[in-house]
Amino acid sequence: MTAMIRNPILPGFNPDPSICRVGDDYYIATSTFEWYPGVQIHHSRDLVNWRLVRRPLERASQLDMRGNPDSCGIWAPCLSYCDGLFWLVYTDVKRFDGNFKDAHNYIVTAEAVEATWSDPVYVNSSGFDPSLFHDDDGRKWFLNMQWNHRTKSFGGSPKHPAFDGILLQEWDERMRKLVGPVKNIFAGSSLGLVEGPHLFKRDGWYYLTTAEGGTGYDHAVTMARARTIDGPYEMHPHVHLITSKDHPEAPLQRAGHGQYVETPDGQAYHTHLCGRA
């Protein structure tokens, strides 16, 4: 990089940043909640200077949020590139209170970020924070957190925490539906509230990053890895890859929920949301 990265790279309201590199171009997709058009996508060539280039969910056929309460709507989009297409996975949350958390998850595609995006393909109504992983053998895998309806808890110490792990299932693009078994591949750490899964692969290892601890001051990015995509996953020795929960003096707090990216020369970066104290 020729210039120094100064955080936050996207100041203001840009939560849940999913980053994607295509050649020398970097894109970040962020949540927009009840604001319309849905999802903001910024572009950069140097990870320093970013420009808003697209709000892809711009038609009622893609996103109809009539009746959605405050803080609902679009949660945690996942942006990826494969097979000559950009893929955007997102949740449209219709309720905030109670055990609503099996929200509708969708996929849209486009040949270019600035182009017109497709109408959505419905995937499932399981949890939220979905992501799509394109494996190097051509298979595609869909992930989302699972909501446990047996409890009113929001994770942590109860016997049946409501945030019940990360689900994995294969996505068949030809049939445009999920196929095969569903497996809970990661229960999260003792911090609780595991959500926001993202997979990447490096040197034969599958790496899974998740958001944990809720979006307040206990927020964190947790990392685990496995030799096979469905696990078993072993936790990173430090458990949390990124967090500010143990450093109340830090000017940027609530660090968590982001995604890993590599530069063309192999440098590693990770986006994450944050907020000032």
PyRosetta script that sets phi, psi and omega in degrees:
from pyrosetta import init, pose_from_sequence

init()
pose = pose_from_sequence("MTAMIRNPILPGFNPDPSICRVGDDYYIATSTFEWYPGVQIHHSRDLVNWRLVRRPLERASQLDMRGNPDSCGIWAPCLSYCDGLFWLVYTDVKRFDGNFKDAHNYIVTAEAVEATWSDPVYVNSSGFDPSLFHDDDGRKWFLNMQWNHRTKSFGGSPKHPAFDGILLQEWDERMRKLVGPVKNIFAGSSLGLVEGPHLFKRDGWYYLTTAEGGTGYDHAVTMARARTIDGPYEMHPHVHLITSKDHPEAPLQRAGHGQYVETPDGQAYHTHLCGRA")
pose.set_psi(1, 137.8)
pose.set_omega(1, -177.2)
pose.set_phi(2, -87.9)
pose.set_psi(2, -20.0)
pose.set_omega(2, -179.7)
pose.set_phi(3, -124.7)
pose.set_psi(3, 158.1)
pose.set_omega(3, -178.7)
pose.set_phi(4, -79.8)
pose.set_psi(4, 135.4)
pose.set_omega(4, 175.9)
pose.set_phi(5, -75.1)
pose.set_psi(5, 127.7)
pose.set_omega(5, 178.7)
pose.set_phi(6, -116.0)
pose.set_psi(6, 117.8)
pose.set_omega(6, -179.0)
pose.set_phi(7, -87.3)
pose.set_psi(7, 146.4)
pose.set_omega(7, -3.7)
pose.set_phi(8, -76.9)
pose.set_psi(8, 138.6)
pose.set_omega(8, -179.3)
pose.set_phi(9, -70.7)
pose.set_psi(9, -28.3)
pose.set_omega(9, 174.7)
pose.set_phi(10, -121.9)
pose.set_psi(10, 87.1)
pose.set_omega(10, -178.8)
pose.set_phi(11, -68.1)
pose.set_psi(11, 158.7)
pose.set_omega(11, 179.9)
pose.set_phi(12, 89.1)
pose.set_psi(12, -150.5)
pose.set_omega(12, -170.9)
pose.set_phi(13, -89.2)
pose.set_psi(13, 89.0)
pose.set_omega(13, 178.3)
pose.set_phi(14, -142.8)
pose.set_psi(14, 66.5)
pose.set_omega(14, -175.2)
pose.set_phi(15, -79.8)
pose.set_psi(15, 164.7)
pose.set_omega(15, 171.7)
pose.set_phi(16, 57.3)
pose.set_psi(16, 52.0)
pose.set_omega(16, -171.1)
pose.set_phi(17, -72.7)
pose.set_psi(17, 115.0)
pose.set_omega(17, 174.7)
pose.set_phi(18, -98.6)
pose.set_psi(18, 120.2)
pose.set_omega(18, -175.4)
pose.set_phi(19, -107.1)
pose.set_psi(19, 144.8)
pose.set_omega(19, -176.7)
pose.set_phi(20, -143.3)
pose.set_psi(20, 132.7)
pose.set_omega(20, 175.6)
pose.set_phi(21, -111.4)
pose.set_psi(21, 134.6)
pose.set_omega(21, 173.9)
pose.set_phi(22, -130.0)
pose.set_psi(22, 105.3)
pose.set_omega(22, -174.6)
pose.set_phi(23, 66.0)
pose.set_psi(23, -121.9)
pose.set_omega(23, 177.4)
pose.set_phi(24, -98.0)
pose.set_psi(24, 6.9)
pose.set_omega(24, -177.0)
pose.set_phi(25, -104.1)
pose.set_psi(25, 134.3)
pose.set_omega(25, 176.5)
pose.set_phi(26, -113.4)
pose.set_psi(26, 140.5)
pose.set_omega(26, 177.8)
pose.set_phi(27, -130.4)
pose.set_psi(27, 141.2)
pose.set_omega(27, 174.4)
pose.set_phi(28, -125.1)
pose.set_psi(28, 125.1)
pose.set_omega(28, 174.4)
pose.set_phi(29, -103.9)
pose.set_psi(29, 135.4)
pose.set_omega(29, -177.8)
pose.set_phi(30, -129.8)
pose.set_psi(30, 157.4)
pose.set_omega(30, 179.2)
pose.set_phi(31, -66.7)
pose.set_psi(31, 149.3)
pose.set_omega(31, 175.5)
pose.set_phi(32, -124.5)
pose.set_psi(32, -4.9)
pose.set_omega(32, 178.4)
pose.set_phi(33, 52.3)
pose.set_psi(33, -125.1)
pose.set_omega(33, -174.4)
pose.set_phi(34, -86.0)
pose.set_psi(34, 4.3)
pose.set_omega(34, -179.0)
pose.set_phi(35, -84.7)
pose.set_psi(35, 147.3)
pose.set_omega(35, -173.8)
pose.set_phi(36, -130.1)
pose.set_psi(36, 141.7)
pose.set_omega(36, -0.6)
pose.set_phi(37, -64.5)
pose.set_psi(37, 160.4)
pose.set_omega(37, -172.3)
pose.set_phi(38, -87.6)
pose.set_psi(38, 142.6)
pose.set_omega(38, 178.2)
pose.set_phi(39, 69.4)
pose.set_psi(39, 134.4)
pose.set_omega(39, 172.2)
pose.set_phi(40, -110.3)
pose.set_psi(40, 134.2)
pose.set_omega(40, 176.7)
pose.set_phi(41, -120.0)
pose.set_psi(41, 120.3)
pose.set_omega(41, 176.2)
pose.set_phi(42, -103.6)
pose.set_psi(42, 153.3)
pose.set_omega(42, -179.0)
pose.set_phi(43, -124.6)
pose.set_psi(43, 146.0)
pose.set_omega(43, 176.0)
pose.set_phi(44, -149.9)
pose.set_psi(44, 154.5)
pose.set_omega(44, 171.3)
pose.set_phi(45, -108.4)
pose.set_psi(45, -9.2)
pose.set_omega(45, -173.7)
pose.set_phi(46, -133.5)
pose.set_psi(46, 5.7)
pose.set_omega(46, -177.6)
pose.set_phi(47, 66.2)
pose.set_psi(47, 5.9)
pose.set_omega(47, -178.3)
pose.set_phi(48, -112.7)
pose.set_psi(48, -50.7)
pose.set_omega(48, -177.2)
pose.set_phi(49, -102.2)
pose.set_psi(49, 121.7)
pose.set_omega(49, -175.0)
pose.set_phi(50, -122.2)
pose.set_psi(50, 144.3)
pose.set_omega(50, -179.9)
pose.set_phi(51, -134.7)
pose.set_psi(51, 133.2)
pose.set_omega(51, 176.2)
pose.set_phi(52, -69.2)
pose.set_psi(52, 122.3)
pose.set_omega(52, -175.9)
pose.set_phi(53, -117.6)
pose.set_psi(53, -16.9)
pose.set_omega(53, -175.9)
pose.set_phi(54, -163.1)
pose.set_psi(54, 142.9)
pose.set_omega(54, 163.9)
pose.set_phi(55, -120.7)
pose.set_psi(55, 94.3)
pose.set_omega(55, -163.5)
pose.set_phi(56, -73.3)
pose.set_psi(56, -28.5)
pose.set_omega(56, -176.0)
pose.set_phi(57, -90.2)
pose.set_psi(57, 88.0)
pose.set_omega(57, -167.4)
pose.set_phi(58, -121.0)
pose.set_psi(58, 0.9)
pose.set_omega(58, -178.9)
pose.set_phi(59, -123.0)
pose.set_psi(59, 152.7)
pose.set_omega(59, 179.4)
pose.set_phi(60, -61.7)
pose.set_psi(60, -29.8)
pose.set_omega(60, 178.6)
pose.set_phi(61, -67.7)
pose.set_psi(61, -23.1)
pose.set_omega(61, 177.8)
pose.set_phi(62, -91.4)
pose.set_psi(62, -32.9)
pose.set_omega(62, -172.7)
pose.set_phi(63, -157.3)
pose.set_psi(63, 110.5)
pose.set_omega(63, 176.5)
pose.set_phi(64, -117.9)
pose.set_psi(64, 103.1)
pose.set_omega(64, -174.4)
pose.set_phi(65, -103.4)
pose.set_psi(65, 18.4)
pose.set_omega(65, 177.2)
pose.set_phi(66, -58.5)
pose.set_psi(66, 126.2)
pose.set_omega(66, -179.6)
pose.set_phi(67, 89.8)
pose.set_psi(67, -9.2)
pose.set_omega(67, 179.2)
pose.set_phi(68, -65.8)
pose.set_psi(68, 132.8)
pose.set_omega(68, 177.5)
pose.set_phi(69, -73.5)
pose.set_psi(69, 168.4)
pose.set_omega(69, 173.3)
pose.set_phi(70, -55.4)
pose.set_psi(70, 144.8)
pose.set_omega(70, 178.6)
pose.set_phi(71, 70.2)
pose.set_psi(71, 7.9)
pose.set_omega(71, 172.6)
pose.set_phi(72, -103.9)
pose.set_psi(72, -153.2)
pose.set_omega(72, -175.3)
pose.set_phi(73, 83.9)
pose.set_psi(73, -133.6)
pose.set_omega(73, -171.2)
pose.set_phi(74, -85.4)
pose.set_psi(74, 115.7)
pose.set_omega(74, 175.5)
pose.set_phi(75, -110.8)
pose.set_psi(75, 135.8)
pose.set_omega(75, 162.4)
pose.set_phi(76, 45.3)
pose.set_psi(76, 68.9)
pose.set_omega(76, 174.9)
pose.set_phi(77, -69.4)
pose.set_psi(77, 154.5)
pose.set_omega(77, 174.3)
pose.set_phi(78, -123.9)
pose.set_psi(78, 121.1)
pose.set_omega(78, -178.9)
pose.set_phi(79, -106.8)
pose.set_psi(79, 132.4)
pose.set_omega(79, 178.1)
pose.set_phi(80, -145.2)
pose.set_psi(80, 169.3)
pose.set_omega(80, 179.2)
pose.set_phi(81, -135.6)
pose.set_psi(81, 129.4)
pose.set_omega(81, 178.9)
pose.set_phi(82, -166.7)
pose.set_psi(82, 149.4)
pose.set_omega(82, 175.5)
pose.set_phi(83, 58.3)
pose.set_psi(83, 33.4)
pose.set_omega(83, 179.0)
pose.set_phi(84, 74.9)
pose.set_psi(84, 12.8)
pose.set_omega(84, -177.9)
pose.set_phi(85, -130.6)
pose.set_psi(85, 148.4)
pose.set_omega(85, 163.8)
pose.set_phi(86, -88.2)
pose.set_psi(86, 136.9)
pose.set_omega(86, -179.4)
pose.set_phi(87, -117.4)
pose.set_psi(87, 131.3)
pose.set_omega(87, 177.5)
pose.set_phi(88, -125.0)
pose.set_psi(88, 119.8)
pose.set_omega(88, 178.6)
pose.set_phi(89, -107.9)
pose.set_psi(89, 137.4)
pose.set_omega(89, -177.0)
pose.set_phi(90, -154.3)
pose.set_psi(90, 162.5)
pose.set_omega(90, 177.1)
pose.set_phi(91, -112.9)
pose.set_psi(91, 136.7)
pose.set_omega(91, 170.6)
pose.set_phi(92, -109.1)
pose.set_psi(92, 103.6)
pose.set_omega(92, -174.3)
pose.set_phi(93, -88.8)
pose.set_psi(93, 125.8)
pose.set_omega(93, -173.5)
pose.set_phi(94, -102.0)
pose.set_psi(94, -17.9)
pose.set_omega(94, 179.8)
pose.set_phi(95, -140.0)
pose.set_psi(95, 149.2)
pose.set_omega(95, 178.6)
pose.set_phi(96, -108.1)
pose.set_psi(96, -38.5)
pose.set_omega(96, -175.0)
pose.set_phi(97, -85.2)
pose.set_psi(97, 153.9)
pose.set_omega(97, 172.8)
pose.set_phi(98, 74.3)
pose.set_psi(98, -168.5)
pose.set_omega(98, -178.4)
pose.set_phi(99, -86.3)
pose.set_psi(99, 60.0)
pose.set_omega(99, -177.8)
pose.set_phi(100, -84.6)
pose.set_psi(100, -7.6)
pose.set_omega(100, -149.9)
pose.set_phi(101, -72.4)
pose.set_psi(101, 12.6)
pose.set_omega(101, 167.6)
pose.set_phi(102, -93.1)
pose.set_psi(102, 85.6)
pose.set_omega(102, -175.1)
pose.set_phi(103, -92.7)
pose.set_psi(103, 167.7)
pose.set_omega(103, -177.0)
pose.set_phi(104, -82.0)
pose.set_psi(104, 128.5)
pose.set_omega(104, 179.8)
pose.set_phi(105, -112.9)
pose.set_psi(105, 138.7)
pose.set_omega(105, -173.3)
pose.set_phi(106, -135.7)
pose.set_psi(106, 163.6)
pose.set_omega(106, 172.4)
pose.set_phi(107, -128.5)
pose.set_psi(107, 134.1)
pose.set_omega(107, 168.4)
pose.set_phi(108, -125.8)
pose.set_psi(108, 157.0)
pose.set_omega(108, -178.6)
pose.set_phi(109, -136.0)
pose.set_psi(109, 160.8)
pose.set_omega(109, 175.1)
pose.set_phi(110, -157.8)
pose.set_psi(110, 152.1)
pose.set_omega(110, 178.2)
pose.set_phi(111, -76.1)
pose.set_psi(111, -22.6)
pose.set_omega(111, 176.5)
pose.set_phi(112, -146.2)
pose.set_psi(112, 148.5)
pose.set_omega(112, -178.4)
pose.set_phi(113, -58.9)
pose.set_psi(113, -38.6)
pose.set_omega(113, -176.9)
pose.set_phi(114, -78.6)
pose.set_psi(114, -7.9)
pose.set_omega(114, -177.0)
pose.set_phi(115, -78.7)
pose.set_psi(115, 177.8)
pose.set_omega(115, 173.8)
pose.set_phi(116, -77.1)
pose.set_psi(116, 128.8)
pose.set_omega(116, -177.6)
pose.set_phi(117, -87.3)
pose.set_psi(117, 154.0)
pose.set_omega(117, -176.1)
pose.set_phi(118, -67.8)
pose.set_psi(118, 166.8)
pose.set_omega(118, 165.9)
pose.set_phi(119, -68.1)
pose.set_psi(119, 153.8)
pose.set_omega(119, -173.7)
pose.set_phi(120, -74.3)
pose.set_psi(120, 148.8)
pose.set_omega(120, 168.2)
pose.set_phi(121, -103.5)
pose.set_psi(121, 122.4)
pose.set_omega(121, 178.6)
pose.set_phi(122, -70.7)
pose.set_psi(122, 133.8)
pose.set_omega(122, -178.7)
pose.set_phi(123, -105.7)
pose.set_psi(123, -61.1)
pose.set_omega(123, 179.0)
pose.set_phi(124, -164.6)
pose.set_psi(124, 178.5)
pose.set_omega(124, 172.8)
pose.set_phi(125, -127.2)
pose.set_psi(125, 66.9)
pose.set_omega(125, -176.2)
pose.set_phi(126, -129.3)
pose.set_psi(126, 113.4)
pose.set_omega(126, 178.3)
pose.set_phi(127, 59.3)
pose.set_psi(127, -142.1)
pose.set_omega(127, 178.8)
pose.set_phi(128, -160.3)
pose.set_psi(128, -172.4)
pose.set_omega(128, -178.2)
pose.set_phi(129, 55.2)
pose.set_psi(129, 54.6)
pose.set_omega(129, -178.7)
pose.set_phi(130, -77.9)
pose.set_psi(130, 157.5)
pose.set_omega(130, 170.9)
pose.set_phi(131, -144.6)
pose.set_psi(131, 161.4)
pose.set_omega(131, -179.4)
pose.set_phi(132, -124.7)
pose.set_psi(132, 126.8)
pose.set_omega(132, -179.6)
pose.set_phi(133, -113.9)
pose.set_psi(133, 127.8)
pose.set_omega(133, 179.3)
pose.set_phi(134, -100.3)
pose.set_psi(134, 107.3)
pose.set_omega(134, -177.8)
pose.set_phi(135, -77.4)
pose.set_psi(135, 161.3)
pose.set_omega(135, -176.9)
pose.set_phi(136, -76.0)
pose.set_psi(136, -5.1)
pose.set_omega(136, 174.2)
pose.set_phi(137, -94.8)
pose.set_psi(137, 7.0)
pose.set_omega(137, 177.5)
pose.set_phi(138, 93.9)
pose.set_psi(138, -10.8)
pose.set_omega(138, 179.7)
pose.set_phi(139, -82.3)
pose.set_psi(139, 153.8)
pose.set_omega(139, 180.0)
pose.set_phi(140, -120.9)
pose.set_psi(140, 143.4)
pose.set_omega(140, -174.9)
pose.set_phi(141, -130.8)
pose.set_psi(141, 135.8)
pose.set_omega(141, -178.2)
pose.set_phi(142, -107.6)
pose.set_psi(142, 134.0)
pose.set_omega(142, 179.9)
pose.set_phi(143, -125.7)
pose.set_psi(143, 145.1)
pose.set_omega(143, 168.8)
pose.set_phi(144, -156.2)
pose.set_psi(144, 158.3)
pose.set_omega(144, 175.0)
pose.set_phi(145, -72.8)
pose.set_psi(145, 154.7)
pose.set_omega(145, 177.9)
pose.set_phi(146, -107.4)
pose.set_psi(146, 134.7)
pose.set_omega(146, 177.3)
pose.set_phi(147, -98.1)
pose.set_psi(147, 126.9)
pose.set_omega(147, -179.7)
pose.set_phi(148, -93.2)
pose.set_psi(148, 111.2)
pose.set_omega(148, -175.7)
pose.set_phi(149, -81.6)
pose.set_psi(149, 0.3)
pose.set_omega(149, -178.0)
pose.set_phi(150, -82.7)
pose.set_psi(150, 0.6)
pose.set_omega(150, -175.6)
pose.set_phi(151, -146.0)
pose.set_psi(151, 154.5)
pose.set_omega(151, 171.9)
pose.set_phi(152, -94.5)
pose.set_psi(152, 4.6)
pose.set_omega(152, -177.2)
pose.set_phi(153, -69.4)
pose.set_psi(153, 157.9)
pose.set_omega(153, 174.0)
pose.set_phi(154, -114.0)
pose.set_psi(154, 37.5)
pose.set_omega(154, 173.5)
pose.set_phi(155, 94.4)
pose.set_psi(155, 167.2)
pose.set_omega(155, 177.9)
pose.set_phi(156, 105.2)
pose.set_psi(156, -119.0)
pose.set_omega(156, -168.3)
pose.set_phi(157, -90.3)
pose.set_psi(157, -20.5)
pose.set_omega(157, -176.9)
pose.set_phi(158, -59.6)
pose.set_psi(158, 160.3)
pose.set_omega(158, -176.6)
pose.set_phi(159, -59.6)
pose.set_psi(159, -39.0)
pose.set_omega(159, -179.9)
pose.set_phi(160, -123.0)
pose.set_psi(160, 80.7)
pose.set_omega(160, -179.7)
pose.set_phi(161, -60.4)
pose.set_psi(161, 143.9)
pose.set_omega(161, -174.9)
pose.set_phi(162, -67.3)
pose.set_psi(162, -35.4)
pose.set_omega(162, 175.7)
pose.set_phi(163, -83.9)
pose.set_psi(163, 103.5)
pose.set_omega(163, -160.7)
pose.set_phi(164, -108.3)
pose.set_psi(164, 25.2)
pose.set_omega(164, 175.6)
pose.set_phi(165, 109.7)
pose.set_psi(165, 177.6)
pose.set_omega(165, -177.0)
pose.set_phi(166, -107.1)
pose.set_psi(166, 124.6)
pose.set_omega(166, 179.7)
pose.set_phi(167, -94.2)
pose.set_psi(167, 145.2)
pose.set_omega(167, 178.4)
pose.set_phi(168, -128.6)
pose.set_psi(168, 133.7)
pose.set_omega(168, 175.3)
pose.set_phi(169, -151.3)
pose.set_psi(169, 148.4)
pose.set_omega(169, -178.2)
pose.set_phi(170, -76.0)
pose.set_psi(170, 140.6)
pose.set_omega(170, 175.8)
pose.set_phi(171, -106.0)
pose.set_psi(171, 121.3)
pose.set_omega(171, 178.2)
pose.set_phi(172, -96.1)
pose.set_psi(172, 107.6)
pose.set_omega(172, -176.0)
pose.set_phi(173, -69.6)
pose.set_psi(173, -32.7)
pose.set_omega(173, 179.2)
pose.set_phi(174, -64.4)
pose.set_psi(174, -44.2)
pose.set_omega(174, 178.8)
pose.set_phi(175, -87.0)
pose.set_psi(175, -12.4)
pose.set_omega(175, 178.7)
pose.set_phi(176, 57.7)
pose.set_psi(176, 48.0)
pose.set_omega(176, 177.3)
pose.set_phi(177, -158.9)
pose.set_psi(177, 164.5)
pose.set_omega(177, 175.2)
pose.set_phi(178, -75.1)
pose.set_psi(178, 140.8)
pose.set_omega(178, -179.3)
pose.set_phi(179, -135.7)
pose.set_psi(179, 159.3)
pose.set_omega(179, 175.1)
pose.set_phi(180, 78.4)
pose.set_psi(180, -176.5)
pose.set_omega(180, -175.5)
pose.set_phi(181, -71.9)
pose.set_psi(181, 153.7)
pose.set_omega(181, 171.9)
pose.set_phi(182, -98.8)
pose.set_psi(182, 131.7)
pose.set_omega(182, -179.3)
pose.set_phi(183, -130.5)
pose.set_psi(183, 134.9)
pose.set_omega(183, 173.6)
pose.set_phi(184, -83.9)
pose.set_psi(184, 107.7)
pose.set_omega(184, -169.8)
pose.set_phi(185, -97.5)
pose.set_psi(185, -12.8)
pose.set_omega(185, -174.8)
pose.set_phi(186, -156.6)
pose.set_psi(186, 120.2)
pose.set_omega(186, -178.5)
pose.set_phi(187, -86.4)
pose.set_psi(187, -10.3)
pose.set_omega(187, -177.2)
pose.set_phi(188, 87.0)
pose.set_psi(188, 178.6)
pose.set_omega(188, 179.2)
pose.set_phi(189, -93.6)
pose.set_psi(189, -177.5)
pose.set_omega(189, 179.4)
pose.set_phi(190, -68.7)
pose.set_psi(190, -12.5)
pose.set_omega(190, 177.0)
pose.set_phi(191, -63.5)
pose.set_psi(191, -33.1)
pose.set_omega(191, 176.0)
pose.set_phi(192, 84.6)
pose.set_psi(192, 175.6)
pose.set_omega(192, 178.2)
pose.set_phi(193, 60.0)
pose.set_psi(193, 47.5)
pose.set_omega(193, -178.4)
pose.set_phi(194, -72.7)
pose.set_psi(194, 130.2)
pose.set_omega(194, -177.0)
pose.set_phi(195, -159.5)
pose.set_psi(195, -173.6)
pose.set_omega(195, 172.8)
pose.set_phi(196, 55.3)
pose.set_psi(196, 51.9)
pose.set_omega(196, -176.3)
pose.set_phi(197, -75.8)
pose.set_psi(197, 142.4)
pose.set_omega(197, 170.5)
pose.set_phi(198, -141.9)
pose.set_psi(198, 135.3)
pose.set_omega(198, 177.5)
pose.set_phi(199, -108.2)
pose.set_psi(199, 145.1)
pose.set_omega(199, 164.0)
pose.set_phi(200, -144.5)
pose.set_psi(200, 163.0)
pose.set_omega(200, -175.5)
pose.set_phi(201, -124.5)
pose.set_psi(201, 135.3)
pose.set_omega(201, -179.5)
pose.set_phi(202, -151.8)
pose.set_psi(202, 127.2)
pose.set_omega(202, 175.7)
pose.set_phi(203, 53.0)
pose.set_psi(203, 41.6)
pose.set_omega(203, 176.4)
pose.set_phi(204, 81.9)
pose.set_psi(204, -0.4)
pose.set_omega(204, 178.8)
pose.set_phi(205, -106.3)
pose.set_psi(205, 140.5)
pose.set_omega(205, 168.8)
pose.set_phi(206, -93.6)
pose.set_psi(206, 123.7)
pose.set_omega(206, 178.6)
pose.set_phi(207, -107.6)
pose.set_psi(207, 132.0)
pose.set_omega(207, 179.7)
pose.set_phi(208, -117.1)
pose.set_psi(208, 121.9)
pose.set_omega(208, 170.8)
pose.set_phi(209, -109.6)
pose.set_psi(209, 141.0)
pose.set_omega(209, 178.2)
pose.set_phi(210, -134.5)
pose.set_psi(210, 158.9)
pose.set_omega(210, 170.2)
pose.set_phi(211, -91.5)
pose.set_psi(211, 141.2)
pose.set_omega(211, 178.6)
pose.set_phi(212, -141.5)
pose.set_psi(212, 165.8)
pose.set_omega(212, 173.0)
pose.set_phi(213, 82.3)
pose.set_psi(213, 4.8)
pose.set_omega(213, -176.9)
pose.set_phi(214, 77.8)
pose.set_psi(214, 170.4)
pose.set_omega(214, -174.4)
pose.set_phi(215, -91.2)
pose.set_psi(215, 13.2)
pose.set_omega(215, 175.7)
pose.set_phi(216, -91.9)
pose.set_psi(216, -148.1)
pose.set_omega(216, -171.9)
pose.set_phi(217, -73.3)
pose.set_psi(217, -12.1)
pose.set_omega(217, 177.6)
pose.set_phi(218, -93.8)
pose.set_psi(218, 9.0)
pose.set_omega(218, -175.2)
pose.set_phi(219, -62.0)
pose.set_psi(219, 152.1)
pose.set_omega(219, -178.5)
pose.set_phi(220, -161.8)
pose.set_psi(220, 158.8)
pose.set_omega(220, 167.4)
pose.set_phi(221, -105.3)
pose.set_psi(221, 120.6)
pose.set_omega(221, -179.3)
pose.set_phi(222, -106.4)
pose.set_psi(222, 140.5)
pose.set_omega(222, -178.7)
pose.set_phi(223, -122.7)
pose.set_psi(223, 142.0)
pose.set_omega(223, 173.2)
pose.set_phi(224, -144.1)
pose.set_psi(224, 164.2)
pose.set_omega(224, 179.8)
pose.set_phi(225, -143.7)
pose.set_psi(225, 159.4)
pose.set_omega(225, 180.0)
pose.set_phi(226, -151.7)
pose.set_psi(226, 158.4)
pose.set_omega(226, 176.9)
pose.set_phi(227, -80.8)
pose.set_psi(227, -25.8)
pose.set_omega(227, 175.9)
pose.set_phi(228, -120.9)
pose.set_psi(228, 152.9)
pose.set_omega(228, -170.1)
pose.set_phi(229, -63.6)
pose.set_psi(229, -28.5)
pose.set_omega(229, -178.7)
pose.set_phi(230, -96.7)
pose.set_psi(230, 13.5)
pose.set_omega(230, 173.4)
pose.set_phi(231, 91.4)
pose.set_psi(231, -172.2)
pose.set_omega(231, 8.9)
pose.set_phi(232, -75.1)
pose.set_psi(232, 144.8)
pose.set_omega(232, -178.7)
pose.set_phi(233, -95.9)
pose.set_psi(233, 131.2)
pose.set_omega(233, 175.8)
pose.set_phi(234, -101.8)
pose.set_psi(234, 138.0)
pose.set_omega(234, -176.7)
pose.set_phi(235, -71.7)
pose.set_psi(235, 145.8)
pose.set_omega(235, 171.1)
pose.set_phi(236, -55.7)
pose.set_psi(236, 143.3)
pose.set_omega(236, -178.8)
pose.set_phi(237, -55.1)
pose.set_psi(237, -30.8)
pose.set_omega(237, 177.6)
pose.set_phi(238, -96.8)
pose.set_psi(238, 3.7)
pose.set_omega(238, 179.0)
pose.set_phi(239, 63.5)
pose.set_psi(239, -64.6)
pose.set_omega(239, -174.7)
pose.set_phi(240, -98.9)
pose.set_psi(240, 116.0)
pose.set_omega(240, 179.5)
pose.set_phi(241, -66.3)
pose.set_psi(241, -41.0)
pose.set_omega(241, -178.5)
pose.set_phi(242, -139.7)
pose.set_psi(242, 132.0)
pose.set_omega(242, 171.1)
pose.set_phi(243, -167.4)
pose.set_psi(243, 153.8)
pose.set_omega(243, 172.5)
pose.set_phi(244, -118.6)
pose.set_psi(244, 10.2)
pose.set_omega(244, -173.8)
pose.set_phi(245, -64.0)
pose.set_psi(245, -26.2)
pose.set_omega(245, -178.8)
pose.set_phi(246, -98.9)
pose.set_psi(246, 8.9)
pose.set_omega(246, -177.2)
pose.set_phi(247, -133.5)
pose.set_psi(247, 76.3)
pose.set_omega(247, -176.6)
pose.set_phi(248, -65.2)
pose.set_psi(248, -13.9)
pose.set_omega(248, 179.4)
pose.set_phi(249, -82.1)
pose.set_psi(249, -12.2)
pose.set_omega(249, -177.6)
pose.set_phi(250, -65.3)
pose.set_psi(250, 135.6)
pose.set_omega(250, -178.8)
pose.set_phi(251, -67.3)
pose.set_psi(251, -28.1)
pose.set_omega(251, 176.5)
pose.set_phi(252, -107.7)
pose.set_psi(252, 118.8)
pose.set_omega(252, -176.6)
pose.set_phi(253, -111.0)
pose.set_psi(253, -179.8)
pose.set_omega(253, 175.0)
pose.set_phi(254, 61.0)
pose.set_psi(254, 32.5)
pose.set_omega(254, -177.4)
pose.set_phi(255, -68.6)
pose.set_psi(255, 127.3)
pose.set_omega(255, 178.8)
pose.set_phi(256, 172.9)
pose.set_psi(256, 178.9)
pose.set_omega(256, 174.0)
pose.set_phi(257, 50.2)
pose.set_psi(257, 88.8)
pose.set_omega(257, 175.7)
pose.set_phi(258, -153.1)
pose.set_psi(258, -156.0)
pose.set_omega(258, -176.3)
pose.set_phi(259, -152.4)
pose.set_psi(259, 149.0)
pose.set_omega(259, -178.5)
pose.set_phi(260, -83.6)
pose.set_psi(260, 146.2)
pose.set_omega(260, 173.8)
pose.set_phi(261, -148.2)
pose.set_psi(261, 150.0)
pose.set_omega(261, 175.5)
pose.set_phi(262, -114.7)
pose.set_psi(262, 143.9)
pose.set_omega(262, 173.3)
pose.set_phi(263, -77.3)
pose.set_psi(263, 166.4)
pose.set_omega(263, 178.5)
pose.set_phi(264, -57.6)
pose.set_psi(264, -27.1)
pose.set_omega(264, 179.3)
pose.set_phi(265, -97.1)
pose.set_psi(265, 13.9)
pose.set_omega(265, 170.3)
pose.set_phi(266, 91.5)
pose.set_psi(266, 5.7)
pose.set_omega(266, 175.0)
pose.set_phi(267, -71.1)
pose.set_psi(267, 146.4)
pose.set_omega(267, -175.9)
pose.set_phi(268, -106.6)
pose.set_psi(268, 132.9)
pose.set_omega(268, 175.3)
pose.set_phi(269, -133.8)
pose.set_psi(269, 160.1)
pose.set_omega(269, 178.6)
pose.set_phi(270, -143.9)
pose.set_psi(270, 121.3)
pose.set_omega(270, 173.4)
pose.set_phi(271, -75.8)
pose.set_psi(271, 158.2)
pose.set_omega(271, 170.8)
pose.set_phi(272, -162.8)
pose.set_psi(272, 153.8)
pose.set_omega(272, 175.1)
pose.set_phi(273, -79.2)
pose.set_psi(273, 161.8)
pose.set_omega(273, 176.9)
pose.set_phi(274, -162.0)
pose.set_psi(274, 173.4)
pose.set_omega(274, 176.9)
pose.set_phi(275, -154.6)
pose.set_psi(275, 151.1)
pose.set_omega(275, 177.0)
pose.set_phi(276, -76.7)
pose.set_psi(276, 150.7)
pose.set_omega(276, -176.5)
pose.set_phi(277, -61.4)
pose.dump_pdb("model.pdb")
